Amino acid sequence: MSPHTPPGTSDGAFTLGLFHLAIKTSDLALTRAFWCGVIGLREVARPDFGYPGAWLACPQPGGQAIVHVYAGGPALAGLDHVPSGSAAIDHLSLACVGYHAYRARFAAAGLAWREFLVPGTTLWQLFVYDPSGVQLELTFEGAAEAGAPPDMSEGRIYRAGHPFFQPPLYPRQTLLSLHGETRHATR
């Protein structure tokens, strides 16, 4: 057994953490605007796979590309449209700081969001959707956050199993404008 093998993993197999999430999109510019302009990731170099896409990374130096976006033919996967929503994946959870700053970003972008206080913990959560209908859960250590705790009122509380993504109401132009995108594009 290697000296780097964690205790309890006698066969040497173990999970290190989230490597990346791959998202299919019909609108690359809008998806990039959401993930970079609202969530705060940054675009990094991506190999030329022969189809449009983007790799988005955590903003600190050396931050890993945790979201891979792809468009064009591969996103269609033989269908006549790009699937939306989380399908069998309910949501992607990201560890974050700056709870109230994220709320302000969501409001500025015209996004719908929900809030939650995890029972029996000090964890605060925000829920929002990306342009493809992928639900995100942003999780914060509430004890380290300044300001009021999550708004648990009827119109704002997150309820599992009650999606609130409404594609016709998604603020496409606001997001594109905030991120400096000038065109509606799939490339």
HUNORCOR-V624497 format. One record per residue. SS is DSSP state (A for helix, B for strand, O for the rest). Layout:
BEGIN
SS
SS
END
This chain:
BEGIN
O
O
O
O
O
O
O
O
O
O
O
O
O
O
O
O
O
O
O
O
B
B
B
B
O
O
O
A
A
A
A
A
A
A
A
A
A
A
O
O
O
B
B
B
O
O
O
O
O
O
O
O
B
B
B
B
B
O
O
O
O
O
O
O
B
B
B
B
B
B
O
O
A
A
A
A
O
O
O
O
O
O
O
O
O
O
O
O
O
O
O
B
B
B
B
O
O
O
A
A
A
A
A
A
A
A
A
A
A
O
O
O
B
B
B
B
B
O
O
O
O
O
B
B
B
B
B
B
B
O
O
O
O
O
B
B
B
B
B
B
B
A
A
A
O
O
O
O
O
O
O
O
O
O
O
O
B
O
O
O
O
O
O
O
O
O
A
A
A
O
O
A
A
A
A
A
A
A
A
O
O
O
O
O
O
O
O
END
